[in-house]
């Protein structure tokens, strides 16, 4: 900061501000070095945090892959597009033929032609399939009011006003529930004394399928919706059309899904190896004058990061029960990352699915343990290094702030010194002028 004490060369003719700035540049060298250290340390912290996030994600992915039954993956297929089969984690291999007898529908009925509600007071009673009565009273005999009253009630049906020409309308009543449980009966007025004249459009019915059709063991199964849950263990069927011929449902091991689990694990590992390699690379630059400089990456020579790379690589590539992971398509390459051969993995899976899945889960378990030991937010080796670096950044920043105060005081001192010098020079000039005038007034000896 500048000072009002500066008398910039007023007497001496010196550029005192430039002199002070030059001196301050020298004085600020230690602070500049500290600022550079802060910048470098913060850059390292940011890079380590990014790496730690990736390692934590790997730990989560590997842990899920290593979990019991995580690779017991199955797919369900159907021989007809009218029947969709979906397998869950509880599925098991199997096959079943089904015939779709009927689909589940919600009841639909329409009233006779009308211009307004046929009775006053405008009351409609809805009787549900279980005998429960819901009495609905509209604000007026207006059909719009009746439709609004029905649709805001808890009677379980929806009403729609349909124009049929000539100013006449019919009301369509639709159950909100699919299946036989959604059946309803309508009455005009309170109670069930006067049925409302309606025409059925669609009866409420459950879906039904037959298994082992055409055999003495034939069995009909119903569902209130068009989905049949757990017909086979962990398998759901959704039907969309009636079938004449049996539809074949097949559940088998999903090799593609298991292979993807292995591929995802390798990809996550390689993402970490790639980041470490890119931030450890040494670059050489030549400026316009021909001077060559060599600069290391933020991870160059960082022993902790090197240990992270080695521990994860070892966890993924060391033998499993004496068998190299390369037998399962997982192998280390020349660049220090991992290759995944999907064809080799699927071949191993087809030959010995139990051993292959067990090997993948063992690799995933080792990777999970290594990644957790690195990235755990409390005890992880990388987390602890990050914490230490953050403390160093904080300490260095405090020193930089201290230097700000020190340099401010030093500048003030210099400005006062040079200001005092100018004042002293001014006083000396005045004394010189006085003495010169006194000497000039003395009588000449001649």
Secondary structure, DSSP 8 states (H G I E B T S, - for coil): ---TT--TTTTT---HHHHHHHHHHHHTHHHHHHHHHHHHHHHHHHHHHHHHHHHHHHHHHHHHHHSTTTT--EEEEESSTTEEEEE-TT--SEEEEEEEEE--B--EEEE--BSS-SSSS-EEEEEETTS-EEEEE-SSS-HHHHHHHHHTSSSSEEEEEEEEETTEEEEEEEESS-SGGG-EEEEESSTTSSB--EEEEE--B-EEEEESTTSTT-EEEEESSSEEEEEETTEEEEE-S--SS-EEEEEEE-HHHHHHHHHHHHHHHHHHHHHHHHTT--EEEE-TTS-EEEE--TTTT-HHHHHHHHHHHHHHHS-BTTB-GGGGTEEE-TTSSEEE-HHHHHHHHHH-HHHHHHHHHHHHHHHHHHHHHHH-TTT-HHHHHHHHHHHHHHHHHHHHHHHHHHHHHHHHHHHHHHHHHHHHHHHHHHHHHHHHHHHHHS----
